[in-house]
Amino acid sequence: MIYKTIIVQLDVDRASTERILFAWNLAQHFEADLIAFAAAEARIVVPGDDSGVLAADALRRQIDDIEDRLNALEGEFESLTQDRGRASWRGLVGNPTRLLATHARAADLIVVGPTAMGVPRAHTACGTTRG
């Protein structure tokens, strides 16, 4: 099989190093471009006051927190891949499922999910292992 573009979905509230490395190794094996994708959505806040100012402020704080986490994740991705020519970042605020479905159209393969139970941590893409 030939993959030209691989997208890896990252969670803003979980460690992503292993998934990034797995996807990056896979992309290098197939000489494919790698797109890292992460998204999170602020929760709806029920107004506690008549004007909704408190709810709006709480929503703004949530969005700021999401953007901070996306920026940190982008920094981790860039430091692990160190190849902007073959690796790109897409970090968005919004419904993660809907946004991933939209952006997945750009890829031939999607890497998602937490570390698989029962799979040794040393395993990486394409049958190689880390020492």
DSSP file (Angstrom, degrees, kcal/mol; ACC not computed):
  #  RESIDUE AA STRUCTURE BP1 BP2  ACC     N-H-->O    O-->H-N    N-H-->O    O-->H-N    TCO  KAPPA ALPHA  PHI   PSI    X-CA   Y-CA   Z-CA
    1    1 A M              0   0    0      0, 0.0     2,-0.5     0, 0.0     0, 0.0   0.000 360.0 360.0 360.0 150.4    0.0    0.0    0.0
    2    2 A I        -     0   0    0    106,-0.0     2,-0.5    29,-0.0    29,-0.1  -0.975 360.0-171.6-120.0 128.0    1.0    3.6   -0.6
    3    3 A Y        +     0   0    0     -2,-0.5     3,-0.1    27,-0.2   104,-0.0  -0.980  10.4 176.9-117.7 125.8    0.1    6.4    1.7
    4    4 A K  S    S+     0   0    0     -2,-0.5    29,-3.0     1,-0.3     2,-0.4   0.784  74.6  23.6 -93.4 -33.4    0.8    9.9    0.6
    5    5 A T  E     -a   33   0A   0     27,-0.2   103,-3.0     2,-0.0   104,-1.2  -0.997  62.5-171.1-139.9 132.5   -0.7   11.7    3.6
    6    6 A I  E     -ab  34 109A   0     27,-2.8    29,-3.0    -2,-0.4     2,-0.4  -0.969   8.1-157.8-120.7 136.2   -1.3   10.5    7.2
    7    7 A I  E     -ab  35 110A   0    102,-2.6   104,-2.9    -2,-0.4     2,-0.5  -0.952   4.0-160.1-113.7 134.9   -3.3   12.4    9.8
    8    8 A V  E     -ab  36 111A   0     27,-2.9    29,-3.0    -2,-0.4     2,-0.5  -0.965  10.8-143.3-116.3 125.2   -2.8   11.7   13.5
    9    9 A Q  E     -a   37   0A   0    102,-2.8     2,-0.4    -2,-0.5    29,-0.2  -0.749  19.2-165.7 -89.1 128.0   -5.5   12.8   15.9
   10   10 A L  E     -a   38   0A   0     27,-3.3    29,-0.5    -2,-0.5     2,-0.4  -0.899  15.7-131.5-116.6 144.5   -4.2   14.1   19.2
   11   11 A D    >   -     0   0    0     -2,-0.4     3,-1.0     4,-0.1    29,-0.1  -0.782   7.1-146.7 -93.3 134.8   -6.1   14.6   22.5
   12   12 A V  T 3  S+     0   0    0     -2,-0.4    -1,-0.1    27,-0.4    28,-0.1   0.686  98.4  45.3 -73.9 -16.2   -5.6   18.0   24.2
   13   13 A D  T 3  S+     0   0    0      2,-0.1     2,-0.3     3,-0.0    -1,-0.2   0.158 106.6  64.3-115.1  19.4   -6.0   16.4   27.6
   14   14 A R  S <  S-     0   0    0     -3,-1.0     2,-0.1   100,-0.0    -3,-0.1  -0.954  92.0 -89.2-137.2 157.3   -3.8   13.3   27.2
   15   15 A A        -     0   0    0     -2,-0.3    -4,-0.1     1,-0.1     4,-0.1  -0.430  39.5-179.8 -63.0 138.0   -0.2   12.6   26.7
   16   16 A S     >  +     0   0    0     -2,-0.1     4,-2.7     2,-0.1     5,-0.2   0.419  48.3 102.4-122.8  -1.9    0.5   12.4   22.9
   17   17 A T  H  > S+     0   0    0      1,-0.2     4,-2.7     2,-0.2     5,-0.2   0.912  85.1  46.3 -55.2 -49.6    4.2   11.6   22.6
   18   18 A E  H  > S+     0   0    0      1,-0.2     4,-2.6     2,-0.2    -1,-0.2   0.903 114.1  47.7 -62.7 -41.6    3.8    7.9   21.8
   19   19 A R  H  > S+     0   0    0      2,-0.2     4,-2.6     1,-0.2    -1,-0.2   0.901 112.3  49.8 -67.8 -39.0    1.1    8.5   19.2
   20   20 A I  H  X S+     0   0    0     -4,-2.7     4,-2.8     2,-0.2    -2,-0.2   0.945 113.3  46.0 -62.2 -47.6    3.1   11.3   17.5
   21   21 A L  H  X S+     0   0    0     -4,-2.7     4,-2.6    -5,-0.2     5,-0.2   0.899 112.3  51.0 -63.7 -40.4    6.1    9.1   17.3
   22   22 A F  H  X S+     0   0    0     -4,-2.6     4,-2.2    -5,-0.2    -1,-0.2   0.955 114.6  42.7 -59.6 -50.5    4.2    6.2   16.0
   23   23 A A  H  X S+     0   0    0     -4,-2.6     4,-2.7     1,-0.2    -2,-0.2   0.872 113.7  51.9 -65.7 -37.4    2.5    8.3   13.3
   24   24 A W  H  X S+     0   0    0     -4,-2.8     4,-2.5     2,-0.2    -1,-0.2   0.916 110.7  47.6 -66.9 -42.7    5.8   10.0   12.5
   25   25 A N  H  X S+     0   0    0     -4,-2.6     4,-2.3     2,-0.2    -2,-0.2   0.906 112.8  49.9 -62.6 -41.3    7.6    6.7   12.1
   26   26 A L  H  X S+     0   0    0     -4,-2.2     4,-1.9    -5,-0.2    -2,-0.2   0.925 110.9  49.0 -62.4 -45.5    4.8    5.4    9.9
   27   27 A A  H  <>S+     0   0    0     -4,-2.7     5,-3.2     1,-0.2     4,-0.4   0.903 111.7  48.9 -62.4 -41.7    4.9    8.6    7.8
   28   28 A Q  H ><5S+     0   0    0     -4,-2.5     3,-0.8     3,-0.2    -1,-0.2   0.898 108.1  54.6 -65.7 -39.1    8.7    8.3    7.3
   29   29 A H  H 3<5S+     0   0    0     -4,-2.3    -1,-0.2     1,-0.2    -2,-0.2   0.903 117.8  35.0 -60.1 -41.6    8.4    4.6    6.4
   30   30 A F  T 3<5S-     0   0    0     -4,-1.9    -1,-0.2    -5,-0.1   -27,-0.2   0.360 108.7-121.4 -94.3   5.1    5.9    5.4    3.6
   31   31 A E  T < 5 +     0   0    0     -3,-0.8     2,-0.2    -4,-0.4    -3,-0.2   0.915  64.5 149.9  52.3  45.4    7.6    8.7    2.7
   32   32 A A      < -     0   0    0     -5,-3.2   -27,-0.2    -6,-0.2     2,-0.2  -0.678  52.6-108.2-106.6 158.2    4.3   10.4    3.5
   33   33 A D  E     -a    5   0A   0    -29,-3.0   -27,-2.8    -2,-0.2     2,-0.5  -0.595  32.6-142.3 -77.8 148.3    3.3   13.8    4.8
   34   34 A L  E     -ac   6  87A   0     52,-3.4    54,-2.6    -2,-0.2     2,-0.5  -0.967  12.9-167.9-118.7 128.3    2.0   13.8    8.4
   35   35 A I  E     -ac   7  88A   0    -29,-3.0   -27,-2.9    -2,-0.5     2,-0.5  -0.968  10.1-152.6-112.0 123.3   -0.7   16.1    9.6
   36   36 A A  E     -ac   8  89A   0     52,-2.9    54,-2.3    -2,-0.5     2,-0.4  -0.831  15.8-168.7 -92.9 133.1   -1.3   16.4   13.3
   37   37 A F  E     +ac   9  90A   0    -29,-3.0   -27,-3.3    -2,-0.5     2,-0.3  -0.982  13.6 163.6-126.6 131.3   -4.9   17.2   14.2
   38   38 A A  E     +ac  10  91A   0     52,-2.2    54,-2.4    -2,-0.4     2,-0.3  -0.992   4.3 165.3-144.8 140.8   -6.2   18.3   17.6
   39   39 A A  E     - c   0  92A   0    -29,-0.5   -27,-0.4    -2,-0.3     2,-0.3  -0.993   8.4-179.3-151.5 152.6   -9.5   20.0   18.6
   40   40 A A  E     - c   0  93A   0     52,-1.3    54,-2.4    -2,-0.3     2,-0.4  -0.984  16.8-139.8-150.7 153.9  -11.5   20.6   21.6
   41   41 A E        -     0   0    0     -2,-0.3     2,-0.1    52,-0.2    54,-0.0  -0.946  18.9-122.0-121.3 135.6  -14.8   22.3   22.3
   42   42 A A        -     0   0    0     -2,-0.4     2,-0.2     1,-0.1    17,-0.1  -0.456  34.3-114.4 -70.0 145.6  -15.7   24.5   25.2
   43   43 A R        -     0   0    0     -2,-0.1     2,-0.2     1,-0.1    19,-0.1  -0.564  31.3-103.3 -82.6 146.4  -18.7   23.4   27.2
   44   44 A I        -     0   0    0     -2,-0.2     2,-0.5     1,-0.0    -1,-0.1  -0.495  34.7-149.4 -68.8 132.9  -21.9   25.4   27.3
   45   45 A V        -     0   0    0     -2,-0.2    14,-0.1    10,-0.1    10,-0.1  -0.915   9.1-133.7-108.6 127.5  -22.2   27.4   30.5
   46   46 A V        -     0   0    0     -2,-0.5     6,-0.0     1,-0.1    -2,-0.0  -0.673  34.9-108.8 -78.6 126.5  -25.7   28.1   31.8
   47   47 A P        -     0   0    0      0, 0.0    -1,-0.1     0, 0.0     6,-0.0  -0.285  26.2-166.9 -59.3 134.6  -25.8   31.8   32.8
   48   48 A G  S    S+     0   0    0     -3,-0.0     2,-0.3     0, 0.0    -2,-0.0   0.396  73.4  48.6 -99.5   0.1  -25.9   32.4   36.5
   49   49 A D  S    S-     0   0    0      1,-0.1     3,-0.3     0, 0.0     6,-0.1  -0.869  90.7-108.9-133.2 167.8  -26.9   36.0   36.1
   50   50 A D  S    S+     0   0    0     -2,-0.3    -1,-0.1     1,-0.2     0, 0.0   0.827 114.9  46.3 -68.4 -32.4  -29.6   37.8   34.0
   51   51 A S  S    S-     0   0    0      1,-0.0    -1,-0.2    -3,-0.0     0, 0.0   0.679 100.1-128.5 -88.5 -16.5  -27.2   39.4   31.6
   52   52 A G     >  +     0   0    0     -3,-0.3     4,-2.5     3,-0.0     5,-0.2   0.576  68.3 130.0  81.2   8.3  -25.1   36.3   30.8
   53   53 A V  H  > S+     0   0    0      1,-0.2     4,-2.3     2,-0.2     5,-0.2   0.902  71.9  49.6 -63.3 -41.2  -21.8   38.1   31.5
   54   54 A L  H  > S+     0   0    0      2,-0.2     4,-2.4     1,-0.2    -1,-0.2   0.911 111.7  48.4 -64.6 -41.8  -20.6   35.4   33.9
   55   55 A A  H  > S+     0   0    0      2,-0.2     4,-2.5     1,-0.2    -2,-0.2   0.910 111.5  49.6 -64.7 -42.3  -21.4   32.7   31.4
   56   56 A A  H  X S+     0   0    0     -4,-2.5     4,-2.3     1,-0.2    -1,-0.2   0.894 111.5  49.3 -63.4 -39.9  -19.6   34.6   28.6
   57   57 A D  H  X S+     0   0    0     -4,-2.3     4,-2.1     2,-0.2    -2,-0.2   0.907 111.1  49.1 -66.2 -42.1  -16.6   35.1   30.8
   58   58 A A  H  X S+     0   0    0     -4,-2.4     4,-2.1     2,-0.2    -2,-0.2   0.898 111.3  50.0 -63.9 -41.0  -16.5   31.4   31.7
   59   59 A L  H  X S+     0   0    0     -4,-2.5     4,-2.4     2,-0.2    -2,-0.2   0.911 109.5  51.2 -63.8 -43.0  -16.8   30.4   28.0
   60   60 A R  H  X S+     0   0    0     -4,-2.3     4,-2.4     1,-0.2    -2,-0.2   0.894 109.2  50.7 -61.9 -40.6  -13.9   32.8   27.1
   61   61 A R  H  X S+     0   0    0     -4,-2.1     4,-2.3     2,-0.2    -1,-0.2   0.893 109.7  50.8 -64.4 -40.1  -11.7   31.3   29.8
   62   62 A Q  H  X S+     0   0    0     -4,-2.1     4,-2.5     2,-0.2    -2,-0.2   0.928 111.0  47.9 -62.6 -44.9  -12.4   27.8   28.5
   63   63 A I  H  X S+     0   0    0     -4,-2.4     4,-2.6     1,-0.2    -2,-0.2   0.908 110.7  51.3 -63.8 -41.9  -11.5   28.8   25.0
   64   64 A D  H  X S+     0   0    0     -4,-2.4     4,-2.2     2,-0.2    -1,-0.2   0.907 110.5  49.6 -60.4 -41.7   -8.3   30.5   26.2
   65   65 A D  H  X S+     0   0    0     -4,-2.3     4,-2.3     2,-0.2    -2,-0.2   0.911 110.9  49.4 -64.0 -43.3   -7.4   27.2   28.1
   66   66 A I  H  X S+     0   0    0     -4,-2.5     4,-2.6     1,-0.2    -2,-0.2   0.923 110.6  50.0 -61.4 -44.5   -8.1   25.1   25.0
   67   67 A E  H  X S+     0   0    0     -4,-2.6     4,-2.3     1,-0.2    -1,-0.2   0.884 109.6  51.6 -63.2 -38.3   -5.9   27.4   22.9
   68   68 A D  H  X S+     0   0    0     -4,-2.2     4,-2.1     2,-0.2    -1,-0.2   0.924 111.7  46.8 -62.6 -44.3   -3.1   27.2   25.4
   69   69 A R  H  X S+     0   0    0     -4,-2.3     4,-2.4     2,-0.2    -2,-0.2   0.891 111.4  51.3 -65.8 -39.4   -3.3   23.4   25.4
   70   70 A L  H  X S+     0   0    0     -4,-2.6     4,-2.5     2,-0.2    -1,-0.2   0.909 109.8  50.1 -63.1 -41.6   -3.4   23.4   21.5
   71   71 A N  H  X S+     0   0    0     -4,-2.3     4,-2.1     2,-0.2    -2,-0.2   0.901 111.1  48.5 -63.7 -40.7   -0.3   25.6   21.5
   72   72 A A  H  X S+     0   0    0     -4,-2.1     4,-2.0     2,-0.2    -2,-0.2   0.904 112.3  48.9 -64.9 -41.3    1.6   23.3   23.9
   73   73 A L  H  X S+     0   0    0     -4,-2.4     4,-2.6     2,-0.2    -2,-0.2   0.887 109.1  52.6 -66.0 -39.7    0.6   20.3   21.8
   74   74 A E  H  X S+     0   0    0     -4,-2.5     4,-2.8     2,-0.2    -1,-0.2   0.913 108.3  51.3 -61.4 -42.4    1.8   22.0   18.6
   75   75 A G  H  X S+     0   0    0     -4,-2.1     4,-2.2     2,-0.2    -2,-0.2   0.903 110.4  48.6 -61.7 -41.5    5.1   22.7   20.3
   76   76 A E  H  X S+     0   0    0     -4,-2.0     4,-1.9     2,-0.2    -2,-0.2   0.927 112.0  49.4 -63.1 -45.3    5.5   19.0   21.3
   77   77 A F  H  X S+     0   0    0     -4,-2.6     4,-2.3     1,-0.2     5,-0.3   0.931 112.3  47.3 -59.6 -47.4    4.6   17.9   17.8
   78   78 A E  H  X S+     0   0    0     -4,-2.8     4,-2.2     1,-0.2    -1,-0.2   0.875 111.5  50.4 -65.2 -37.3    7.1   20.3   16.2
   79   79 A S  H  < S+     0   0    0     -4,-2.2    -1,-0.2    -5,-0.2    -2,-0.2   0.834 114.1  45.2 -71.3 -30.0    9.9   19.3   18.6
   80   80 A L  H  < S+     0   0    0     -4,-1.9    -2,-0.2    -5,-0.2    -1,-0.2   0.851 122.2  34.4 -80.8 -35.2    9.3   15.6   17.9
   81   81 A T  H  < S-     0   0    0     -4,-2.3    -2,-0.2    -5,-0.2    -3,-0.2   0.878  74.0-175.5 -88.4 -40.2    9.0   15.8   14.1
   82   82 A Q     <  +     0   0    0     -4,-2.2     2,-0.2    -5,-0.3    -3,-0.1   0.796  53.9 100.3  47.5  36.3   11.5   18.6   13.4
   83   83 A D    >>  +     0   0    0     -5,-0.1     4,-1.4     1,-0.1     3,-1.1  -0.637  41.9 175.4-149.2  84.9   10.6   18.5    9.7
   84   84 A R  T 34 S+     0   0    0      1,-0.3    -1,-0.1     2,-0.2    -2,-0.1   0.695  79.0  66.6 -67.6 -17.8    8.2   21.2    8.6
   85   85 A G  T 34 S+     0   0    0      1,-0.2    -1,-0.3     3,-0.0     3,-0.1   0.817 117.7  21.8 -71.9 -28.9    8.5   20.1    5.0
   86   86 A R  T <4 S+     0   0    0     -3,-1.1   -52,-3.4     1,-0.1     2,-0.4   0.433 120.3  63.5-115.7  -4.3    6.7   16.8    5.7
   87   87 A A  E  <  +c   34   0A   0     -4,-1.4     2,-0.3   -54,-0.2   -52,-0.2  -0.978  56.9 175.2-128.5 135.1    4.8   17.6    8.9
   88   88 A S  E     -c   35   0A   0    -54,-2.6   -52,-2.9    -2,-0.4     2,-0.4  -0.933  19.1-132.9-137.9 162.5    2.0   20.1    9.5
   89   89 A W  E     -c   36   0A   0     -2,-0.3     2,-0.4   -54,-0.2   -52,-0.2  -0.904  15.0-178.9-121.0 138.9   -0.3   21.1   12.3
   90   90 A R  E     +c   37   0A   0    -54,-2.3   -52,-2.2    -2,-0.4     2,-0.5  -0.883  12.9 168.5-136.0 105.6   -4.0   21.7   12.5
   91   91 A G  E     +c   38   0A   0     -2,-0.4     2,-0.3   -54,-0.2   -52,-0.2  -0.977  11.5 170.8-120.5 125.0   -5.3   22.8   15.9
   92   92 A L  E     -c   39   0A   0    -54,-2.4   -52,-1.3    -2,-0.5     2,-0.6  -0.930  35.6-129.2-136.6 153.7   -8.8   24.1   16.2
   93   93 A V  E    S+c   40   0A   0     -2,-0.3     2,-0.3   -54,-0.2   -52,-0.2  -0.924  71.6  69.5 -99.3 121.2  -11.5   25.1   18.7
   94   94 A G  S    S-     0   0    0    -54,-2.4    -2,-0.1    -2,-0.6     3,-0.0  -0.951  94.4 -24.1 159.2-174.6  -14.7   23.3   17.9
   95   95 A N     >  -     0   0    0     -2,-0.3     4,-2.6     1,-0.2     5,-0.3  -0.478  53.7-153.2 -65.2 114.0  -16.4   19.9   17.9
   96   96 A P  H  > S+     0   0    0      0, 0.0     4,-2.5     0, 0.0     5,-0.2   0.879  89.6  48.5 -61.5 -40.5  -13.5   17.4   17.6
   97   97 A T  H  > S+     0   0    0      2,-0.2     4,-2.3     1,-0.2     5,-0.2   0.947 115.0  43.7 -65.9 -48.5  -15.5   14.6   15.9
   98   98 A R  H  > S+     0   0    0      1,-0.2     4,-1.8     2,-0.2    -1,-0.2   0.914 115.9  47.8 -63.5 -43.4  -17.0   16.8   13.3
   99   99 A L  H  X S+     0   0    0     -4,-2.6     4,-2.6     2,-0.2     5,-0.2   0.894 110.8  50.9 -67.8 -39.0  -13.7   18.7   12.6
  100  100 A L  H  X S+     0   0    0     -4,-2.5     4,-2.4    -5,-0.3    -1,-0.2   0.925 108.6  52.4 -63.1 -42.6  -11.7   15.4   12.4
  101  101 A A  H  < S+     0   0    0     -4,-2.3     4,-0.4     1,-0.2    -1,-0.2   0.891 112.3  46.3 -59.5 -38.9  -14.3   14.0    9.9
  102  102 A T  H >< S+     0   0    0     -4,-1.8     3,-0.8     1,-0.2    -2,-0.2   0.934 117.5  41.0 -68.1 -46.7  -13.8   17.2    7.8
  103  103 A H  H >< S+     0   0    0     -4,-2.6     3,-1.9     1,-0.2    -2,-0.2   0.723  98.7  75.0 -77.9 -21.2  -10.0   17.2    7.9
  104  104 A A  G >< S+     0   0    0     -4,-2.4     3,-2.0     1,-0.3    -1,-0.2   0.723  78.3  76.3 -63.9 -20.5   -9.7   13.5    7.4
  105  105 A R  G <  S+     0   0    0     -3,-0.8    -1,-0.3    -4,-0.4    -2,-0.1   0.705  86.7  62.4 -63.1 -17.3  -10.6   13.9    3.8
  106  106 A A  G <  S+     0   0    0     -3,-1.9     2,-0.3    -4,-0.1    -1,-0.3   0.508  99.4  69.3 -84.1  -3.9   -7.0   15.3    3.3
  107  107 A A    <   -     0   0    0     -3,-2.0  -101,-0.2    -4,-0.1     3,-0.1  -0.793  60.6-153.2-121.7 157.2   -5.4   11.9    4.3
  108  108 A D  S    S+     0   0    0   -103,-3.0     2,-0.3    -2,-0.3  -102,-0.2   0.650  92.2  26.1 -91.6 -22.4   -5.1    8.4    3.1
  109  109 A L  E     -b    6   0A   0   -104,-1.2  -102,-2.6     2,-0.0     2,-0.5  -0.999  67.6-153.0-145.2 140.0   -4.7    7.0    6.6
  110  110 A I  E     -b    7   0A   0     -2,-0.3     2,-0.6  -104,-0.2  -102,-0.2  -0.965   4.5-158.9-117.5 129.1   -5.9    8.2   10.0
  111  111 A V  E     +b    8   0A   0   -104,-2.9  -102,-2.8    -2,-0.5     2,-0.3  -0.939  30.0 151.6-106.5 119.0   -4.1    7.3   13.3
  112  112 A V        +     0   0    0     -2,-0.6  -102,-0.1  -104,-0.2    -2,-0.0  -0.877  19.9  54.8-137.8 168.5   -6.4    7.6   16.3
  113  113 A G  S    S-     0   0    0     -2,-0.3     3,-0.1  -104,-0.1  -102,-0.1   0.090  73.6 -69.7  96.1 160.1   -6.9    6.2   19.8
  114  114 A P  S    S-     0   0    0      0, 0.0    -2,-0.1     0, 0.0     3,-0.1  -0.182  74.2 -60.5 -76.0 175.6   -4.9    5.7   23.0
  115  115 A T        -     0   0    0      1,-0.1     2,-0.2    -2,-0.0     6,-0.1  -0.376  65.9-109.6 -57.4 132.4   -2.1    3.2   23.4
  116  116 A A    >   -     0   0    0     -3,-0.1     3,-1.3     1,-0.1     2,-0.2  -0.439  28.3-118.0 -70.5 135.1   -3.5   -0.3   22.7
  117  117 A M  T 3  S+     0   0    0      1,-0.2    -1,-0.1    -2,-0.2     0, 0.0  -0.522  98.8  22.1 -70.5 137.7   -3.8   -2.6   25.7
  118  118 A G  T 3  S+     0   0    0      1,-0.2    -1,-0.2    -2,-0.2    -2,-0.1   0.339  94.4 113.1  88.7  -7.8   -1.6   -5.6   25.3
  119  119 A V  S <  S-     0   0    0     -3,-1.3    -1,-0.2     4,-0.0     0, 0.0  -0.878  75.8-113.4 -98.9 123.5    0.7   -4.1   22.8
  120  120 A P    >   -     0   0    0      0, 0.0     3,-1.5     0, 0.0    -4,-0.1  -0.250  17.6-130.4 -56.1 138.9    4.2   -3.6   24.2
  121  121 A R  T 3  S+     0   0    0      1,-0.3     9,-0.1    -6,-0.1    -2,-0.0   0.753 102.5  67.7 -62.2 -25.6    5.2    0.0   24.6
  122  122 A A  T 3  S+     0   0    0      7,-0.1     8,-2.3     9,-0.1    -1,-0.3   0.697  79.3 100.2 -71.6 -17.5    8.5   -0.5   22.7
  123  123 A H  B <   +D  129   0B   0     -3,-1.5     2,-0.2     6,-0.2     6,-0.2  -0.473  47.5 171.8 -74.5 137.7    6.7   -1.2   19.4
  124  124 A T    >   -     0   0    0      4,-2.3     3,-0.8     1,-0.2     4,-0.1  -0.638  42.6 -47.5-127.1-171.2    6.5    1.5   16.9
  125  125 A A  G >  S+     0   0    0     -2,-0.2     3,-1.3     1,-0.2    -1,-0.2  -0.190 114.3  16.3 -61.8 149.3    5.4    1.7   13.3
  126  126 A C  G 3  S-     0   0    0      1,-0.3    -1,-0.2    -3,-0.1     3,-0.1   0.724 125.5 -64.8  65.7  29.3    6.4   -0.8   10.7
  127  127 A G  G <  S+     0   0    0     -3,-0.8    -1,-0.3     1,-0.3     2,-0.2   0.524  98.7 126.9  78.9   5.5    7.7   -3.6   13.0
  128  128 A T    <   -     0   0    0     -3,-1.3    -4,-2.3    -4,-0.1     2,-0.3  -0.552  45.0-147.1 -90.8 162.0   10.6   -1.6   14.5
  129  129 A T  B     -D  123   0B   0     -6,-0.2     2,-0.3    -2,-0.2    -6,-0.2  -0.938  11.3-123.6-127.8 153.3   11.2   -1.2   18.2
  130  130 A R              0   0    0     -8,-2.3    -8,-0.0    -2,-0.3    -6,-0.0  -0.714 360.0 360.0 -91.0 145.9   12.7    1.5   20.3
  131  131 A G              0   0    0     -2,-0.3    -1,-0.1     0, 0.0    -9,-0.1   0.438 360.0 360.0 -89.7 360.0   15.6    0.7   22.5
